[in-house]
Amino acid sequence: MTLEQAVLDTLRYSAQFKYPLTSKEVHKYLIFSKKAGYKEVLRTLDILVKKNKILKEGIYYLFSKSPTWVEHRLESEKKVKKLLLKTQEDLKFFNKVFFIKFVGVTGSVAANNINTYYDVDLFFILQKNFLWIGRFFIWLYFKLKKVYRLPYCPNILISQDSLVWDKKNIYIANEIARMISLINKDKTYESFLNKNKWVLRFLPNFDYFIPRIKYLNHNSFLSYLAYPLEIIFFISQYFYMKPKITTERVSFKKILFFKNDYSDKILNNFYQST
């Protein structure tokens, strides 16, 4: 694959979401087999514009003509900026909860691409043997605050000792690369990125944005003490959920709630368009 084709694929993928990219974003999220420098990417973008293979509106590059995409992006960015400030304020209590190690925003909010209706998809990483205890605590907190699912959706909760993502594709790689960190303790976010370097098979330039850290041992005495209680919380919640489980994926170490999983549809559309 040539760099020109890689840039086209990157913009084509973004077009699945009707979202234009800046040159720096094309560089960061470049779908390619190897790293490419920013100047190379910028030069390639200019060549493709001259060849009329892509369009440029201001600082934004688009795969196809759409007069509303740039306007929508600018409006969306203003909304997301305010929304993230509010989210950070609403979730600051979790900074005090020792077993909540990381909270991130994923989905359309993280991608700066929201419509009139939106929710805030949240990704939690919890201390070993506190996943199901933590899930109940998070659910109860949001319920009491009357913000559960409207707007806050704790869709992904994983244990600190199970950071490697099972499903690996361009869609998941982009979701990880675009995730926004709100709360990060004990370099948990950095550990997550380093444990999921498979992302670089799809987005090699994202390597520039992964901090280098030494492996951290997250075991603690409290984790061992919590194990019996964690089993009780797991069994009680799992059997309550089991009759309702459809697309959700639930295990002792991971809780993935995807009621509307559009990833296969997006990937099919993308690969058919290439």
C-alpha positions in Angstrom: 0.0 0.0 0.0 1.3 3.5 -0.9 1.1 6.5 1.4 -1.4 8.1 -0.9 -3.7 5.0 -0.6 -3.2 5.1 3.2 -4.3 8.8 3.4 -7.3 8.0 1.2 -8.3 5.1 3.4 -7.9 7.2 6.6 -10.3 9.9 5.1 -12.6 7.2 3.8 -12.8 5.6 7.3 -13.6 9.0 8.8 -16.2 9.6 6.1 -18.2 6.7 7.7 -18.9 9.1 10.5 -19.3 12.2 8.2 -16.3 13.7 10.0 -13.5 15.8 8.3 -10.0 15.6 9.6 -7.1 18.1 10.0 -3.7 17.2 8.7 -2.5 16.4 12.2 -5.4 14.1 12.7 -4.8 12.3 9.4 -1.2 11.8 10.6 -2.2 10.6 14.1 -4.9 8.2 12.9 -3.2 7.1 9.6 -4.3 3.6 8.6 -1.1 2.2 7.2 1.4 -0.6 7.5 4.2 1.5 8.9 4.9 4.9 10.4 5.0 8.0 8.3 6.3 11.5 9.2 3.9 14.5 9.5 5.7 16.3 6.6 5.2 13.2 4.4 1.5 13.1 5.2 1.1 16.8 4.7 2.8 16.6 1.3 0.6 13.6 0.3 -2.5 15.5 1.3 -1.5 18.4 -0.9 -0.9 16.0 -3.8 -4.3 14.4 -3.4 -6.0 17.7 -3.3 -4.3 18.8 -6.6 -5.4 15.5 -8.1 -9.0 16.2 -7.0 -9.1 12.9 -5.1 -9.9 14.6 -1.8 -11.3 18.0 -0.8 -9.9 20.7 1.5 -12.1 23.2 3.4 -10.0 25.6 5.5 -7.9 23.3 7.7 -10.1 20.3 7.1 -9.7 17.4 4.6 -12.7 15.4 3.3 -13.0 12.3 1.2 -16.2 13.4 -0.5 -18.0 16.7 -0.9 -20.5 17.6 1.8 -21.3 21.2 2.7 -22.5 20.4 6.2 -19.6 18.2 7.6 -17.3 21.0 8.6 -20.1 23.1 10.0 -21.3 20.1 12.0 -17.8 19.5 13.3 -17.4 23.1 14.5 -20.7 23.0 16.3 -20.0 19.6 17.8 -16.6 20.7 19.2 -18.2 23.6 21.1 -20.8 21.3 22.6 -18.2 18.6 23.5 -15.9 21.2 25.2 -18.7 22.3 27.6 -19.9 18.7 28.0 -16.4 17.4 29.0 -16.1 20.2 31.6 -19.4 19.2 33.1 -18.6 15.5 33.0 -15.3 16.1 34.8 -17.1 18.1 37.5 -19.8 15.5 37.9 -17.3 12.6 38.2 -14.7 14.2 40.4 -16.0 12.2 43.4 -14.5 9.1 41.7 -11.1 10.6 42.3 -11.6 9.8 46.0 -12.6 6.1 45.4 -9.4 4.1 45.8 -10.5 1.1 43.6 -11.5 3.3 40.6 -8.2 3.6 38.8 -9.2 5.2 35.5 -12.2 6.8 33.9 -12.2 7.7 30.2 -14.7 8.9 27.7 -15.2 6.9 24.5 -17.6 6.9 21.5 -19.0 10.0 19.8 -18.1 12.4 22.6 -14.5 11.4 22.6 -14.5 11.7 18.8 -15.9 15.3 19.0 -18.8 14.1 16.9 -22.2 14.5 18.7 -25.7 15.1 17.3 -28.7 16.6 19.1 -29.2 13.4 21.1 -26.1 12.0 22.8 -25.0 10.1 25.8 -21.5 10.0 27.5 -20.0 6.6 27.1 -17.6 5.9 30.0 -14.8 3.4 30.3 -13.7 2.3 33.8 -10.6 0.4 34.9 -10.9 -0.9 38.4 -8.5 -2.4 40.9 -8.0 -6.1 40.8 -10.9 -8.0 42.5 -13.0 -4.8 42.7 -14.6 -4.9 39.2 -18.0 -6.2 40.3 -17.9 -4.4 43.6 -17.0 -1.2 41.7 -19.7 -1.8 39.1 -22.4 -1.9 41.7 -21.0 1.2 43.4 -20.8 3.1 40.1 -24.4 2.0 39.2 -25.7 3.1 42.7 -23.9 6.4 42.5 -25.3 7.3 39.1 -28.8 6.1 40.1 -28.8 8.3 43.2 -27.6 11.3 41.2 -30.3 10.4 38.6 -27.8 10.5 35.8 -27.6 6.8 35.0 -27.8 6.4 31.2 -29.0 10.0 30.9 -26.4 11.1 30.1 -23.8 8.8 31.7 -23.4 5.3 30.4 -20.7 3.1 32.1 -20.5 0.8 29.1 -17.0 -0.6 29.6 -15.6 -1.8 32.9 -12.5 -3.9 33.1 -10.1 -5.1 35.8 -6.7 -3.6 36.2 -5.1 -7.1 35.7 -7.0 -7.7 32.4 -6.1 -4.7 30.2 -5.5 -6.5 26.9 -8.4 -6.0 24.5 -9.7 -9.2 23.0 -11.3 -8.0 19.8 -8.8 -6.4 17.5 -9.8 -4.4 14.4 -9.6 -0.9 12.9 -12.8 0.2 14.7 -11.5 -0.8 18.1 -8.1 0.7 17.4 -9.6 4.0 16.5 -11.8 4.0 19.6 -8.8 3.4 21.8 -6.7 6.0 20.1 -9.5 8.6 20.5 -10.4 7.9 24.1 -10.2 10.9 26.5 -8.7 10.4 29.9 -10.6 12.1 32.8 -9.3 10.3 35.8 -6.0 8.4 35.8 -4.3 7.0 38.9 -1.1 5.0 39.2 -0.4 5.4 35.4 -3.3 3.1 34.6 -4.1 4.8 31.3 -0.5 4.5 30.2 -0.5 0.8 31.2 -3.6 0.2 29.2 -2.1 1.8 26.1 1.1 -0.2 26.5 -0.8 -3.4 26.9 -2.7 -2.7 23.7 0.1 -1.9 21.3 -1.7 -4.2 18.8 -3.4 -0.9 17.9 -0.2 0.0 16.0 -0.9 -2.7 13.5 -3.7 -0.5 12.2 -2.6 3.0 13.3 1.2 2.9 13.4 1.6 6.6 14.0 -0.3 6.4 17.3 3.0 5.0 18.6 4.2 8.6 18.9 1.4 9.2 21.5 2.0 6.2 23.7 4.0 7.1 26.8 6.9 4.7 27.6 6.5 3.2 31.1 7.9 0.3 33.0 5.4 -2.5 34.0 3.7 -1.7 37.2 2.6 -4.5 39.6 -1.0 -3.6 40.6 -1.5 -6.4 43.2 -2.2 -5.2 46.7 -3.2 -6.7 50.0 -6.7 -5.1 49.7 -7.2 -6.9 46.4 -6.6 -10.3 48.1 -8.9 -9.4 50.9 -11.7 -8.3 48.5 -11.6 -11.5 46.5 -14.4 -13.4 48.4 -16.7 -10.4 48.4 -15.9 -9.8 44.7 -17.1 -13.4 43.9 -20.4 -12.7 45.8 -21.0 -9.5 43.8 -20.1 -11.2 40.5 -22.4 -14.2 41.0 -25.4 -12.0 42.2 -25.1 -9.5 39.4 -24.3 -12.0 36.7 -27.3 -14.2 37.4 -29.5 -11.1 37.5 -28.2 -10.0 34.1 -28.0 -13.4 32.4 -31.6 -13.6 31.1 -31.3 -10.1 29.7 -27.9 -10.5 28.0 -27.9 -10.2 24.2 -24.9 -8.3 22.6 -23.3 -7.7 26.0 -20.1 -9.5 26.9 -19.7 -10.3 30.6 -17.0 -12.1 32.5 -15.3 -12.0 35.9 -12.6 -9.6 34.5 -14.6 -7.6 31.9 -18.0 -6.0 31.6 -18.8 -4.8 28.1 -22.3 -3.3 27.5 -23.0 -2.8 23.8 -26.7 -2.6 23.2 -26.2 -1.0 19.8 -22.9 -2.3 18.4 -22.5 -0.7 15.0 -18.8 -1.7 14.6 -19.5 -4.6 12.1 -21.7 -2.4 9.9 -19.1 0.4 9.9 -16.3 -2.0 9.1 -18.3 -3.6 6.3 -19.1 -0.3 4.8 -15.5 0.8 5.0 -14.0 -2.3 3.5 -16.6 -2.3 0.7 -15.7 1.3 -0.2 -11.9 0.6 -0.5 
